[in-house]
Amino acid sequence: MSLAIVLSRAALGIHAPLVTVEAHLSNGLPSFMMVGLPETAVKESKDRVRSAIINSGFRFHSRRITVNLGPAELPKEGGRYDLPIALGILAASDQIPSDELHQYEFAGELALSGKLCPTPGILPFALQTRRDKRKLIIPKANADEALLSGDIEVYPADSLSDICAHLCGGNVLERYQKPMNMIEEENNNNIYLENYIDLSDIRGQLHARRALEVAAAGGHSLMMIGPPGTGKTMFASRIPTILPELTYEEALEVAAVLSISQKGFHATDWKKRPFRNPHHTASTVALVGGGRPPKPGEISLAHHGVLFLDELPEFSRHVLEALREPLESGTITISRAARQAEFPARFQFIVAMNPCPCGYLTDSGKRCKCSEEQISRYRRRLSGPLLDRIDMHIEVPNLPKGLLTQTESFPAENSAIVRARVNQAREKQLDRQKTINAYLAGKTLEKYTNLSKSHREFLENAIQKLNLSARAYHRILRVSRTIADLDKSENIEITHLSEALSYRRLEKEA
């Protein structure tokens, strides 16, 4: 046989389209040609494959070798194609049988010795392999990640020679079977109180605590404004401790994004809510994604979790404006001349800022040294459309004198108590409308808010008085629906509307 076909997959965002690796041996001057839009790392695989085949005890024929990676218009990157290319050459030269190759999909980078090295992006690969009902042969280091995809036959291997022995009928490779509950038990210990942080650590700030609970219950975005040292960052870091546990489908999406990122997926990340806190010097590419090949940015790494931007006005305005579209759509599309990649970006947006450059404009204990022009210029760094997309705006003032140094115990609720209420509210939302309140829109929003005539007039008058936009109107409805859910009320009442409006007043003042 002079032609062999081996199946693998490319990496295209969080998708893994099928790649057919065709290896053909023919007469002619000895050469090794690779076609099918391979990028640099794939072109370099020729030398790795040649050495791996020889060092694994096989013969590398001095013939004209052509390897085609199809479809030709799909860019191919990384070392994942080393293994399927080597197997294709061995099958085409009749050194291993090709009868059962169609049952498997292969991925793995080869060392010169023939050992298999781990490859990134295995989870999206395994998910698609499972859907197509094939078996998967990959490096051992990727086995746990692949098994998260569900009911799939995974055969981890150490080397090229082990895989060849398996295909020759030696049954060297055993199906990897590790119960999901073992993975969860290994990584589910104290997920919510990691690093021993808890909402009960915060003293006072009852208004901010309430706003945090409302934001968590409905998945709403939140802006905190206050002097330095009032606990804004402390509040943000504790939001994951009151959020519900990820569902299996959500955890799978989070793991898929991590799998294709620079960080990579580790078993210890399973079912953990992401919390991303990029520095204000982050570039647009770092925040929304990009590069060559396109990689997910902070907004995608925060998918189903929290994106916290501290010192918001210090971020480049160009960077912040790039957040406007994903805040509405929940996805980000990275377009380049040669390709396009789409990443999920359904995150909870939490931001913090000082009221002025020096930070003490609203601090009764310290005098602000900023001029009106400096304050105005500082706040103009944030555009109106971006602020309009943030559901809730609250002030976090300094604590009253003596509260911080009191030694007696505080009756502050811990994260577990608040999380129970948040869970109950979210379950109510999912039962009623199949999604959380932050994602309600259009006719669905109108259906599940269903204000009476008097309540609608009250809200319209308030909107007009505060000079808020139509977008703010809909966001107030969503927050009101969440407050009603926390109160276990089927209908939205005036008190719920009033509280939701109180979370927009700072927008007018800004």
C-alpha positions as CSV (number, residue, x, y, z in Angstrom):
1,M,0.0,0.0,0.0
2,S,1.4,3.4,-0.9
3,L,-1.5,5.6,0.4
4,A,-2.8,5.8,4.0
5,I,-5.4,8.1,5.7
6,V,-5.3,9.0,9.4
7,L,-7.8,11.3,11.1
8,S,-7.0,14.2,13.4
9,R,-8.5,17.6,14.2
10,A,-7.5,21.3,13.9
11,A,-8.0,24.0,16.5
12,L,-10.4,26.7,15.4
13,G,-11.4,28.7,18.5
14,I,-13.2,26.3,20.7
15,H,-14.1,24.2,17.8
16,A,-12.2,21.2,16.4
17,P,-12.9,20.6,12.7
18,L,-11.8,17.3,11.2
19,V,-8.5,17.1,9.4
20,T,-7.7,14.2,7.1
21,V,-4.0,13.4,7.0
22,E,-3.1,11.6,3.8
23,A,0.4,10.1,3.4
24,H,1.5,8.9,0.0
25,L,4.8,7.2,-0.9
26,S,5.8,7.1,-4.6
27,N,8.9,6.5,-6.7
28,G,11.3,9.4,-7.5
29,L,14.0,11.4,-5.8
30,P,13.8,11.1,-2.0
31,S,11.9,14.0,-0.6
32,F,9.3,14.9,2.1
33,M,6.7,17.3,1.0
34,M,3.8,18.6,3.2
35,V,0.8,20.5,1.7
36,G,-2.5,21.7,3.1
37,L,-1.7,25.1,4.5
38,P,0.7,24.0,7.3
39,E,2.2,26.7,9.5
40,T,5.8,26.8,10.8
41,A,5.3,24.3,13.7
42,V,3.6,21.8,11.4
43,K,6.3,22.2,8.7
44,E,9.0,21.4,11.3
45,S,7.2,18.2,12.1
46,K,9.1,16.6,9.2
47,D,12.3,16.3,11.1
48,R,10.6,15.2,14.4
49,V,8.6,12.5,12.5
50,R,11.7,11.2,10.7
51,S,13.7,10.9,13.9
52,A,10.8,9.5,15.9
53,I,10.2,6.8,13.3
54,I,13.8,5.7,13.2
55,N,14.3,5.8,17.0
56,S,11.1,3.7,17.4
57,G,12.7,0.8,15.4
58,F,10.9,1.4,12.1
59,R,12.3,2.2,8.7
60,F,12.1,5.6,7.1
61,H,11.9,4.9,3.4
62,S,14.1,6.9,1.0
63,R,11.2,7.6,-1.4
64,R,9.1,10.6,-2.4
65,I,6.8,11.2,0.6
66,T,3.8,13.5,0.2
67,V,1.6,14.4,3.2
68,N,-1.6,16.3,2.6
69,L,-3.5,17.9,5.5
70,G,-7.1,18.4,4.3
71,P,-9.2,20.5,3.9
72,A,-6.5,22.7,2.3
73,E,-8.2,26.0,3.2
74,L,-8.1,25.3,6.9
75,P,-4.9,26.6,8.6
76,K,-3.0,23.9,10.6
77,E,-0.9,24.9,13.7
78,G,1.0,23.2,16.4
79,G,2.6,19.8,17.0
80,R,-0.6,17.8,17.3
81,Y,-0.2,16.5,13.8
82,D,3.2,14.7,14.4
83,L,1.5,11.5,15.5
84,P,-1.0,11.2,12.7
85,I,1.7,12.1,10.1
86,A,4.0,9.4,11.5
87,L,1.3,6.8,11.5
88,G,0.3,7.7,8.0
89,I,3.8,7.2,6.7
90,L,4.2,3.9,8.6
91,A,0.8,2.6,7.2
92,A,1.6,3.8,3.7
93,S,4.9,1.8,3.8
94,D,3.1,-1.3,5.1
95,Q,4.9,-1.3,8.4
96,I,1.7,-1.2,10.4
97,P,-1.8,-2.3,9.3
98,S,-4.2,0.4,8.1
99,D,-7.5,-1.6,8.4
100,E,-8.6,-0.1,11.7
101,L,-7.2,3.5,11.4
102,H,-10.6,4.8,10.5
103,Q,-12.0,3.9,14.0
104,Y,-9.6,6.3,15.7
105,E,-8.6,9.9,15.8
106,F,-5.0,10.8,16.8
107,A,-3.2,13.8,18.3
108,G,0.2,14.2,19.9
109,E,3.6,15.9,19.5
110,L,6.5,13.5,19.0
111,A,9.9,13.9,20.7
112,L,12.9,12.8,18.6
113,S,13.0,9.6,20.7
114,G,9.5,8.7,19.7
115,K,8.0,9.7,23.1
116,L,4.6,11.4,23.1
117,C,4.4,15.0,24.5
118,P,1.1,16.6,25.6
119,T,-0.7,18.9,23.2
120,P,-3.0,21.8,24.0
121,G,-6.7,22.0,23.1
122,I,-7.5,18.3,23.7
123,L,-10.9,18.9,25.3
124,P,-12.6,20.5,22.2
125,F,-10.9,17.7,20.2
126,A,-12.3,15.0,22.4
127,L,-15.8,16.5,22.4
128,Q,-16.0,16.4,18.6
129,T,-14.5,12.9,18.5
130,R,-17.2,11.7,20.9
131,R,-20.0,13.2,18.7
132,D,-18.5,11.4,15.7
133,K,-18.4,8.2,17.7
134,R,-14.8,7.4,17.2
135,K,-12.0,6.3,19.6
136,L,-9.2,8.6,20.7
137,I,-5.5,7.9,21.0
138,I,-3.5,10.7,22.7
139,P,-0.6,11.3,25.1
140,K,-1.1,10.1,28.6
141,A,-0.7,13.6,30.0
142,N,-4.0,14.6,28.2
143,A,-6.1,11.6,29.3
144,D,-7.9,13.3,32.3
145,E,-8.8,16.3,30.2
146,A,-10.1,14.2,27.3
147,L,-12.2,12.1,29.7
148,L,-14.2,15.2,30.8
149,S,-15.9,15.1,27.4
150,G,-18.1,12.3,28.5
151,D,-18.7,8.8,27.2
152,I,-15.6,8.3,24.9
153,E,-13.0,5.6,24.5
154,V,-9.7,7.1,25.3
155,Y,-6.4,5.2,24.8
156,P,-3.5,7.1,26.3
157,A,0.0,6.2,25.1
158,D,3.6,6.9,26.1
159,S,5.3,6.5,22.7
160,L,4.8,5.9,19.0
161,S,6.0,2.3,19.3
162,D,3.2,1.6,21.9
163,I,0.6,2.9,19.5
164,C,2.0,0.9,16.6
165,A,2.0,-2.3,18.8
166,H,-1.7,-1.6,19.7
167,L,-2.6,-1.2,16.0
168,C,-0.8,-4.4,15.1
169,G,-3.0,-6.3,17.6
170,G,-0.6,-6.3,20.6
171,N,-3.3,-4.7,22.8
172,V,-0.6,-2.6,24.6
173,L,-2.9,0.3,25.2
174,E,-5.7,0.0,27.7
175,R,-8.9,2.1,27.7
176,Y,-8.6,4.9,30.2
177,Q,-11.5,4.9,32.6
178,K,-11.6,7.2,35.5
179,P,-15.0,7.9,37.1
180,M,-16.1,11.6,36.9
181,N,-16.8,11.6,40.7
182,M,-13.1,10.9,41.3
183,I,-12.1,13.9,39.3
184,E,-14.7,16.1,41.1
185,E,-13.7,14.7,44.6
186,E,-10.0,15.6,43.8
187,N,-10.8,19.1,42.8
188,N,-14.0,20.0,44.6
189,N,-12.6,20.5,48.1
190,N,-13.4,23.9,49.4
191,I,-14.0,25.4,46.0
192,Y,-16.0,28.4,47.3
193,L,-13.8,29.2,50.2
194,E,-10.4,28.9,48.4
195,N,-7.7,30.9,50.1
196,Y,-10.1,31.2,53.1
197,I,-12.0,34.2,51.8
198,D,-15.6,34.7,52.9
199,L,-18.2,37.4,52.8
200,S,-18.3,37.5,56.6
201,D,-14.8,39.1,56.5
202,I,-16.4,42.4,55.5
203,R,-17.6,44.6,58.3
204,G,-20.5,47.0,57.8
205,Q,-21.2,48.2,54.2
206,L,-24.7,46.7,54.3
207,H,-25.8,48.6,51.2
208,A,-22.9,47.2,49.2
209,R,-23.5,43.7,50.6
210,R,-27.1,43.8,49.4
211,A,-26.0,45.0,46.0
212,L,-23.5,42.2,45.7
213,E,-26.2,39.6,46.6
214,V,-28.6,41.1,44.0
215,A,-25.9,41.1,41.3
216,A,-24.9,37.5,42.0
217,A,-28.6,36.3,42.1
218,G,-29.3,37.8,38.6
219,G,-25.8,37.8,37.0
220,H,-25.9,41.6,36.8
221,S,-22.9,43.8,36.1
222,L,-21.9,46.1,39.0
223,M,-19.8,49.3,39.4
224,M,-18.4,50.2,42.8
225,I,-17.3,53.8,43.4
226,G,-15.6,54.9,46.6
227,P,-12.4,56.3,48.2
228,P,-9.3,54.0,48.5
229,G,-9.4,51.3,51.1
230,T,-13.2,51.0,51.5
231,G,-13.3,47.4,50.5
232,K,-14.2,47.5,46.7
233,T,-11.5,44.9,45.7
234,M,-12.4,42.8,48.8
235,F,-16.1,42.7,47.7
236,A,-15.2,41.7,44.2
237,S,-12.9,38.9,45.2
238,R,-15.7,37.4,47.3
239,I,-18.3,37.3,44.5
240,P,-17.3,33.8,43.4
241,T,-17.9,32.6,47.0
242,I,-21.7,33.4,46.7
243,L,-22.2,32.3,43.1
244,P,-23.8,28.9,42.4
245,E,-21.7,25.9,41.5
246,L,-21.1,25.4,37.8
247,T,-23.3,22.9,36.0
248,Y,-21.6,20.1,34.0
249,E,-22.3,21.9,30.7
250,E,-20.9,25.2,32.1
251,A,-17.8,23.6,33.5
252,L,-17.2,21.9,30.2
253,E,-17.4,25.3,28.3
254,V,-15.0,26.8,30.9
255,A,-12.6,23.9,30.6
256,A,-12.7,24.1,26.7
257,V,-11.7,27.8,26.8
258,L,-8.8,27.1,29.2
259,S,-7.7,24.1,27.1
260,I,-7.0,26.3,24.1
261,S,-5.5,29.2,26.1
262,Q,-1.9,29.9,26.9
263,K,-2.6,28.8,30.5
264,G,-4.0,25.4,29.5
265,F,-6.5,23.3,31.4
266,H,-5.5,21.5,34.6
267,A,-7.7,19.1,36.5
268,T,-7.6,21.4,39.6
269,D,-9.6,24.0,37.5
270,W,-12.6,21.7,37.1
271,K,-15.9,23.3,38.1
272,K,-14.3,26.4,39.5
273,R,-15.9,29.7,38.7
274,P,-13.3,31.8,36.8
275,F,-12.2,35.1,38.5
276,R,-10.1,37.3,36.2
277,N,-8.5,40.5,37.4
278,P,-6.3,41.9,34.6
279,H,-4.0,44.9,35.3
280,H,-5.0,48.3,33.9
281,T,-2.1,48.2,31.5
282,A,-3.6,45.2,29.6
283,S,-3.9,45.7,25.9
284,T,-7.0,45.2,23.7
285,V,-5.7,41.8,22.5
286,A,-5.0,40.7,26.1
287,L,-8.5,41.7,27.1
288,V,-10.7,40.5,24.2
289,G,-8.4,38.0,22.5
290,G,-6.4,37.9,19.3
291,G,-2.9,37.1,18.1
292,R,-1.8,34.6,15.5
293,P,-3.3,32.1,15.8
294,P,-6.2,33.8,17.7
295,K,-6.2,33.0,21.4
296,P,-9.0,33.8,24.0
297,G,-8.5,37.0,26.0
298,E,-9.5,37.8,29.6
299,I,-13.2,38.1,28.7
300,S,-13.3,34.6,27.4
301,L,-11.2,33.2,30.3
302,A,-13.9,34.8,32.6
303,H,-16.7,32.9,30.7
304,H,-19.3,31.8,33.3
305,G,-17.3,33.6,35.9
306,V,-16.3,37.1,37.0
307,L,-14.2,39.7,35.1
308,F,-13.1,42.4,37.6
309,L,-11.5,45.6,36.4
310,D,-10.1,47.6,39.3
311,E,-9.2,51.3,38.8
312,L,-11.5,51.4,35.7
313,P,-10.6,54.9,34.4
314,E,-6.9,53.9,34.3
315,F,-7.6,51.4,31.5
316,S,-7.2,52.7,28.0
317,R,-10.4,54.0,26.6
318,H,-9.9,52.0,23.4
319,V,-9.6,48.8,25.5
320,L,-12.8,49.5,27.4
321,E,-14.8,50.3,24.3
322,A,-13.9,46.9,22.9
323,L,-16.0,45.4,25.8
324,R,-19.3,47.0,24.6
325,E,-20.2,44.3,22.1
326,P,-19.4,41.2,24.1
327,L,-21.2,42.6,27.1
328,E,-24.4,42.5,24.9
329,S,-23.8,39.4,22.8
330,G,-21.9,37.1,25.2
331,T,-19.4,36.2,22.4
332,I,-16.4,37.7,20.8
333,T,-15.4,37.2,17.1
334,I,-11.7,37.7,16.2
335,S,-11.4,38.4,12.5
336,R,-8.1,38.2,10.7
337,A,-7.3,38.2,7.0
338,A,-6.7,34.5,6.8
339,R,-9.2,33.2,9.4
340,Q,-11.9,34.0,11.9
341,A,-12.4,32.6,15.4
342,E,-15.3,32.9,17.8
343,F,-14.9,32.6,21.6
344,P,-17.6,32.6,24.3
345,A,-17.6,35.6,26.6
346,R,-20.6,35.4,28.9
347,F,-19.1,36.9,32.1
348,Q,-20.3,38.9,35.0
349,F,-18.7,42.3,34.7
350,I,-17.6,43.9,38.0
351,V,-15.7,47.2,38.1
352,A,-14.3,49.6,40.7
353,M,-13.1,53.2,40.6
354,N,-12.3,56.2,42.7
355,P,-14.6,59.2,42.6
356,C,-11.7,61.4,41.5
357,P,-8.0,61.2,40.7
358,C,-6.9,61.6,44.3
359,G,-9.7,59.3,45.4
360,Y,-11.1,61.4,48.3
361,L,-13.9,63.4,46.7
362,T,-16.6,61.6,48.7
363,D,-14.4,61.0,51.8
364,S,-15.6,63.1,54.7
365,G,-12.4,62.5,56.7
366,K,-10.0,63.7,54.0
367,R,-10.0,66.8,51.8
368,C,-10.0,66.3,48.0
369,K,-7.2,68.1,46.2
370,C,-8.6,67.8,42.7
371,S,-10.0,70.7,40.6
372,E,-13.3,70.4,38.9
373,E,-11.5,70.2,35.5
374,Q,-9.4,67.3,36.8
375,I,-12.5,65.4,38.1
376,S,-14.3,66.0,34.8
377,R,-11.4,64.8,32.7
378,Y,-11.0,61.7,35.0
379,R,-14.7,60.7,34.5
380,R,-14.7,61.5,30.8
381,R,-12.3,58.6,30.4
382,L,-15.4,56.4,30.6
383,S,-17.8,56.6,27.8
384,G,-21.6,57.0,28.3
385,P,-22.4,53.8,26.3
386,L,-20.1,51.7,28.4
387,L,-21.5,53.0,31.7
388,D,-25.0,52.5,30.3
389,R,-24.3,48.8,29.9
390,I,-23.5,48.4,33.6
391,D,-26.7,47.3,35.4
392,M,-25.9,48.6,38.9
393,H,-23.9,51.5,40.3
394,I,-23.2,51.8,44.0
395,E,-21.2,53.9,46.4
396,V,-18.8,52.2,48.9
397,P,-18.1,54.8,51.5
398,N,-15.7,54.8,54.4
399,L,-16.8,52.9,57.5
400,P,-18.1,54.9,60.5
401,K,-15.5,55.7,63.2
402,G,-14.9,52.8,65.5
403,L,-16.6,50.1,63.4
404,L,-13.4,48.7,62.1
405,T,-11.7,48.4,65.4
406,Q,-14.6,46.9,67.4
407,T,-13.6,43.5,68.9
408,E,-17.0,42.0,69.5
409,S,-18.4,39.6,67.0
410,F,-20.3,40.9,64.0
411,P,-23.6,39.3,63.0
412,A,-22.5,39.4,59.3
413,E,-23.8,36.5,57.2
414,N,-21.2,34.2,55.7
415,S,-20.9,33.3,52.1
416,A,-22.7,29.9,52.5
417,I,-25.9,31.7,53.8
418,V,-25.9,34.3,51.1
419,R,-25.2,31.6,48.4
420,A,-28.2,29.6,49.5
421,R,-30.5,32.6,48.8
422,V,-28.7,33.2,45.5
423,N,-29.1,29.6,44.5
424,Q,-32.8,29.7,45.3
425,A,-33.3,32.9,43.2
426,R,-31.4,31.5,40.3
427,E,-33.4,28.2,40.4
428,K,-36.6,30.2,40.3
429,Q,-35.3,32.1,37.2
430,L,-34.3,28.9,35.4
431,D,-37.6,27.2,36.1
432,R,-39.5,30.2,34.9
433,Q,-37.6,31.4,31.8
434,K,-34.7,28.9,31.3
435,T,-32.1,31.7,31.8
436,I,-31.0,34.1,34.5
437,N,-32.4,37.6,34.6
438,A,-29.3,39.4,33.2
439,Y,-29.9,37.7,29.9
440,L,-33.6,38.5,29.5
441,A,-34.4,40.6,26.4
442,G,-37.2,41.7,24.2
443,K,-40.6,40.1,24.5
444,T,-39.2,37.6,27.0
445,L,-38.3,40.5,29.3
446,E,-41.7,42.1,29.0
447,K,-43.4,38.7,29.6
448,Y,-41.7,37.9,32.8
449,T,-41.7,41.5,34.3
450,N,-45.3,42.3,33.4
451,L,-45.7,45.5,35.3
452,S,-49.1,46.9,36.2
453,K,-50.2,50.3,34.7
454,S,-49.4,52.2,37.9
455,H,-46.0,50.5,38.3
456,R,-45.1,51.3,34.7
457,E,-46.1,54.9,35.1
458,F,-43.9,55.1,38.3
459,L,-40.9,53.7,36.4
460,E,-41.4,55.9,33.4
461,N,-41.6,59.0,35.5
462,A,-38.4,57.9,37.4
463,I,-36.6,57.3,34.1
464,Q,-37.5,60.7,32.8
465,K,-36.5,62.4,36.0
466,L,-33.1,60.7,36.1
467,N,-32.7,61.2,32.3
468,L,-31.8,57.5,31.7
469,S,-31.8,55.7,28.4
470,A,-34.0,53.0,27.0
471,R,-31.2,50.5,27.7
472,A,-31.1,51.6,31.3
473,Y,-34.9,51.1,31.5
474,H,-34.6,47.5,30.5
475,R,-31.7,46.9,32.8
476,I,-33.8,48.3,35.7
477,L,-36.5,45.9,34.8
478,R,-34.1,43.0,35.0
479,V,-32.7,44.1,38.3
480,S,-36.2,44.6,39.7
481,R,-37.1,41.0,38.6
482,T,-34.1,39.7,40.5
483,I,-35.0,41.7,43.7
484,A,-38.5,40.2,43.5
485,D,-37.0,36.7,43.1
486,L,-34.9,37.2,46.2
487,D,-38.1,38.3,48.0
488,K,-39.9,35.2,46.7
489,S,-42.4,37.5,45.0
490,E,-44.2,36.5,41.8
491,N,-44.8,40.1,40.9
492,I,-42.6,43.2,40.8
493,E,-43.7,45.7,43.4
494,I,-42.9,49.4,43.9
495,T,-40.3,48.6,46.5
496,H,-38.5,46.4,44.0
497,L,-38.5,49.1,41.4
498,S,-37.3,51.7,43.9
499,E,-34.4,49.6,45.0
500,A,-33.4,48.9,41.4
501,L,-33.6,52.6,40.6
502,S,-31.3,53.3,43.6
503,Y,-28.6,51.4,41.8
504,R,-28.7,53.8,38.8
505,R,-28.6,57.2,40.6
506,L,-24.8,57.4,40.6
507,E,-24.9,57.3,36.8
508,K,-26.8,60.6,36.8
509,E,-24.3,62.1,39.2
510,A,-21.4,61.0,37.1
